[in-house]
Amino acid sequence: MTDQIPQRRRLVTAIPGPRSRAMMARKSAAVPVGVATTMPVFADRAGGGIVVDVDGNHLIDLGSGIAVTTVGNSAERVVDAVKAQVDRFTHTCFMVTPYEGYVAVAEALNALTPGDHVKRTALFNSGAEAVENAVKIARAYTKRAGVVAFDHAYHGRTNLTMALTAKEMPYKHGFGPFAPAVHRAPLSYPFRDGDVLTGRSAAARAIAHIEAHVSPDQLAAMVIEPIQGEGGFIESALGFLPALLEWCEAHGVVFIADEVQTGFARTGAMFACEHEGLVPSLIVTAKGIAGGLPLAAVTGEAAIMDAAHSGGLGGTYGGNPLACAAALAAIETIRADDLIGRAQEIERLMKERLRQLQRLDSRIGDVRGRGAMIAVELVRPGSVDPDSASAVSIAAEARSRGVIVLTCGTDGNVLRFLPPLTMGDELLHDALDVLAEAFAVTRRG
């Protein structure tokens, strides 16, 4: 747990150390090349905002396992809840012998997600699985097939969610053909749109594009991330999402909000939809839902959720009892420790530091994001041309100094920061100091 691991960065070997190098050799011999890793080290323990590798290096975690350990790694309530559940039972399959934990998580999500209408929730294992089931549910409800997704979108690695995903490498290359009836629309991207498009005008452009390629009465659903994740932490201009929702409601199209990465206090609200008062037809969650255990959900209007026939939804491990116990504990931790407020504090601290850095380094074209979901987009100075080489070198330099940094963006030119909401200011400042050093070193280089 957090109090068992000192919350400070400490390097005792070069990164990677000898034990990690030996384990990486074992990985190469046992695991296919397609399963890549960001860090060249192997984890041994983790707590709070620190990951300890097998060589004893204490690394600051600005990735949270890609927005999963929102409540911190090994959060006390989560650990205690999972231990208690392990003592009772680990699995029965909810579709065979149901149990209260699944129902309790569904009740919690029905209450927490936007809107006061009657809702239902189904549980799954991963974000991609939940997105795919949301589309199934929308098709069952509307009796239509078409689905709209957006430029720069990322929705998963299954066949259907690869079709919804925009980025070719590494997610789609060589894996087709993909599921049909998927239509792509242009996104609102304020950094690249400049002052040309407001949110409403960007929505009008997207709607015109959709209507030019498919009749609305052929569309089951529109799937969109309120703030894009892998696509570059793109936050659309105000008014874009509400205009799309209005169009969907006018044409009987199910509006699916993919909050896999943005949900559970990550953006300074319980769900990113809340920033513009959106009430989606269906909302998809995963990642931060269960403190590190695999769990995902589709929550939405009861009439839509009940459209699938009996037995049409489910899966052997969906809503596993250990994951359900962890989810209830993670939700309680967010509430009891005011992690929504903490996410807002992290946003203020990070944006202030990163904008100071932006004034010193012309490669930083944009600082953006909400809560503890912050990014910098790197460009060639004096332009908006993507600078992926700088993103790669800066991230590598930070990692060598003991800070876990992730990249993203369709062009791979965005540094993304996803610290646990439990990370203290001192540790966060240290991580940002290291990041500033990485910028300086690569700028001189």
N, C-alpha and C positions, 0 to 999 in steps of 0.2 A: 504494500500500500504506500501512499504518498509519504507518510511519516517514516517509513522504513528506508526510503531512498532520498538522500540529500538533494534538494532542488537547486542544483548548481551544475554548471558545465565543468567537466574535468576530463582531460586527455592524458592517458598514461602510455599510449603507444601512438605511432602514426596511424592514420585511417586509410586502409584497414590494417588491423593488427595481425599478428601471426596466426592466431586461432581462427579469426574470420577468414583469412586467406586459405587456410586448410579446409574449412567448411565449404568455401566457395568451390574449391576443387572437387569436393564430394558432390556438391549440387550439380556441377557440370557433368559429372559422370552418371548422375541418377535422374536428373530432371531435364525435360526437353528445353531446347533453346528458346522456344516461344514464351516460356515463363521467365520473364526478365525481372530484375530487381533495380530499384532506384539507388539504394545504399549498398556499398560494398561490404557491409558489416552484418553480422548475425546478432539478433537480440537475445539477451539472456534474462533480463528483468525489465520491468517498466512500472512507473508510478508517477502520477501527476503529469508534469510536462517533461519528464526525463525518461529516455530509453538507455539502458545499460547494455553494452554489447558484451560478447563472450570474452573480450580482452580486458574488460573492466573500464572502458571509456564511458563517460556519462555524456550523452548527447541531448541537446535541447530539441524538442519535438515540435516543429512548426507544420507538421503534416497530419497529426492525429489519425494515422492509418487511413488517410484520405477522408477526413471529416467524420470518423467513426467514434473515437474516444473523446467525445465532446465533454463528458463529465470527468475527464482525466482517466488515465490508465489505472486499472485496479482500484476503481473508486470503492470506498468502504461499503456503502449501502449495496452496491452491485455485487461485490464479492460475498457479502454476508447472505444476500438473497439467493445467489446461485448455490452456495454451500448448503443452505437449508433445503433447497429443492433437490439437490443431488442425493441427500439423505432420504428423500421420500420416493422419488422415481425419476428416471432420465427420459423415458419415452413410453408412450402407449399408442401414438398416432391419434390425433384429435378426431379423425374421421372414423376411428374404430371405437376407442373408449375416450370420450371427451373429458376435459378437466377444467377447473375454474380459472386457471391462469390465463388461458386463451380468451375466455369470455371477459375477464377483467381488463386485459389489454384492449380488446375491442371496445369495451365501455369507455375506457380512458380516451382512446382516439376519437370516438364519436363525440365526446364532450370537448376535447381540446381543439380539434380542427375547426377552421372557419365556418360560420353559419350556425343558426340555431334550429335548422330543419331536422327532421328525423333521418338518422344515418344508420348505415351498417358498415362493418369492417371485416375483411378477410385477411388472414395472415399467410405470409410466404417466407422464402428464405433469403432472397436477394433483391436488390433494386431492379435489376433486369427482369427477374421473374414477376415482380409486382407490376412493372410497366406493361409487360406482355399480357398479364391477366386483366389489367385495366382496359386494354384495347379489346380483349375478348368480351368483357362485360359491356363495353360501349357498343360493340357489334351486335351482341345479343339484344340489347335494349332498342337500338335504332333499326335493326334489320338492314343495315348498310355495311359497306366494306371499307370505304376509303378512310385514310388517316393523313392528317397534315402534321408535318414536323418542320423544324426551322434550320436555317443556316447555323453552323457552328454547334449544333446540338450534340449531346451525348446522352444515350439512354441505355446502353448496355451491350453485351456481347452475344446474346442469343441471336438466332436468325432474324426474327422480327425486329429486335431492338438494334441490331446492326443496320438494318434498313432505315430505321429512324435516325440513327447516328449519322452525322455529316462527315466526320473526319475519316479520311481514307486510311492513312497510316497512323498507328499500327493496327487499327481496329477492324478494317474491312478488307484490306488488300489480300487478294487471293482466296477469299472465303465465300464468294458468291456462287450461284445466284441467290439473291435475297428475296424476302417476302414481297409480294406485289401490293399494289393499291396504296403505296406510300407517296405522298406529294410534298415537295419541299418548298418553303416560302422564305422570303427575305426577312431578316431579323432587324430590330432597332439596335444599332450599335453606335451610341453617342460619340465615342472617340473618333470613329471613322466617318460617321454621318456629319459631324461638325454641327454648324448652326442651320444646316439645310433642312433637316427633318425634325419636327416635333414628334412626340410620342404618337399623337393622333394621326399625323400625316404619314409616319412610318407604318402605322397600322393600316391606313388606307392603301398604301403601296402593297403591303402583304396581302390584303384582301383582294385587291385587283388582280394580283398575280395568281392567287388561288382560284378565283372565279374564271380566269382565262384558261385554266388547265383542267378544272373539274367542276361539275355542277354541285352546288352545296347539298342537293338532295341525294347525292351519292356518298356523302361523308358521314362516317360514324363518329369521328373524334378529331380533336386538335390536341396535340401533346406538346407541352412547352415547360421549360424550366423557368421559374420566376427570376432567378439569377443563374445564368449558365455556369456550369462547373468546368468540365474538361475543355469546353470551347473557349475559355479565357476569362471566367468570372465576369461575364458581360451583363451589366445591369441595364436593361432597356430604358429608354426615355419615359418619363412619367406620362401616363395616358395610353401607352402602347398596349399593355396587358388588359386594362379595362375595356378598351375599344374592341379587342379581339374577343373578350368574353361576351360583350354585347352582341357581336356578330354571330357567335356560336348560339347564343340563346335565341336569336331571331330566326335561325335556320335549323334548329333542332339538332345541333352538333354538340356532342359531349365534350366539355372543356376539361382536359386532364392536366392538372398541375403536377409536374415531376419535382417533388421536394425531397428527393433522395439525399442530395447533398446539402440543401438549404434548411431542412427541417430541424426541429428540436433545439431552438434557441440560438442556432449557429449565426443567424444574421441580425441578432438583436431583437427578434420577435420569435414567438414560438414557431411560427411558419412565415416564410418570406412573403406569401400572399397577403399577409396582414398589413404590410407597408402601404399598399394601395387599396385596402379594404376589399380585396377579391374574395369571392366565395365560389370556388370551383365546383363543378359537378362531381368530379372525382379528384382525390389527392393521393399521391403515391409517396410513401415514406420508407426509409431504410436507414443505413449508415448509423447516425447518432441515436437511433431508437433504443438500443439495448446495451450501451456501454462496451461494445466490442464483440458481443455474441451475434450470430447471424439471424437476423429477423427483418422482415419487410411487411408492408401492409398496403392495402387499397381501402380507402375510406370514402364514402360518398352517399349521395341521396339514396334513400331506402328503395325507391321505385326503380332506380337504375341498377343498384347492387343486387336486387332480387330478380333481375331479368334472367340471369343464368339459371338453367334448370338444376334440379337437385342432383348432386354428384358432379356437376360441371366445373366446380372450383375445388382446389385443394392440392394436396401433395403429401408425401409420406412424412416429411420433416417440418412442413409449414406450421408455424406457431409452436415450435418445440418448447416443452415446459421450462427448460433452463433459460432459454432466450426470453420467454414471457416473464419469468421472475426477474431477470436482469432489466427488462424494459420498464416494469413497474418501479423498480428501484431507481433507474436512471431518471424517469419522469419525476419521481419524488425528490431526487437530488437537484434537478433543475429548479423545482419549485422552492424547496427549503433553503437552498443556497443562493437564490436570486441570480441564477446564471444568465438570465436574459439581461439583467442590469449589468452583469460582468461583461457580456459580449459587447454592450454599448461602450463600456469603458475601454475595452481592448481596441475597438474601432477608433476612438478618439486618440489613444496613445499611438497606435500604429500609423494612422494617417498623418499625424503631426510629424512623427519621425521620418516617414517615407517622403513627405513633401519637402522636408528640409533636405533630404538626400536628392530629391528631384532638382532642387535649385543648384546643386553642385554637379549633377551628372546629366548631360543633355540626352543620354540614351533613354532616360525614363520619360516616355511619352505620356503616360497616364497612370494615376494612382486611383484605384476604385475599389468598390465593394462595400459590404455592410457587415457590421458586427465583427466577428472573428473569422470572416471570409473576405480577405483583402488580397489585392493583386497589384502588381506593377507591370505595365506593358512596355517592352523594350523595343525601341525603333532606332534606325540610323539617324543621327543628329540632323535636325532641320527638316525632317520628313516624317511620314507615317509608315514608311517601309519597315516591315518586321525585321528585327535583329535577333534571330534565334541563336546565333553563335554566342552573343553576349549572355543570353539567358542560360545557355548550357555552361559556359565558363564561370559565371557568377555562382550558379547553384553548386557546381563542383568545388569551387573555392570555399564556399560556406560549409559544405559537408566535410571538407578536409579539416576544418577548424572546429567541428563538433556541433554543427547545426543542421538538422534535417530540413531541407528545402525542396519543394516540388515545383515542377514546371507544368504548363498547360498551354492551351491556345491552339487554334487550327494550324498556325504556323510555328508552334512551339516557342514563341517569343514572350511568354508571360510567366513571371514568377508568382506563385500562389502561396498564401500563408493561411494555415488552418490550425492555429494553436488550440490546445484544450482550453475550455473556458475557465478551468481551475488554475491556469498558469498565473503566477504572481507577476507584479510589475518588474521586480528586479530581474527575474529570469528572462522576461520578455525584452527588457532593455539590453541585456547581455546579448541575446540573439540578434537584435537590431544593430548593436555595435559590431558584431561579427559580420553581418550583412554589409554594413558600411565599409568595413575593411575589404570585403570581397569585391565590392564595387571599385574601391580605390586601386586594389592590386590589378584587376582586369583592365581598368582605365589606363593605368601606366603601361600595362603589357600591350 
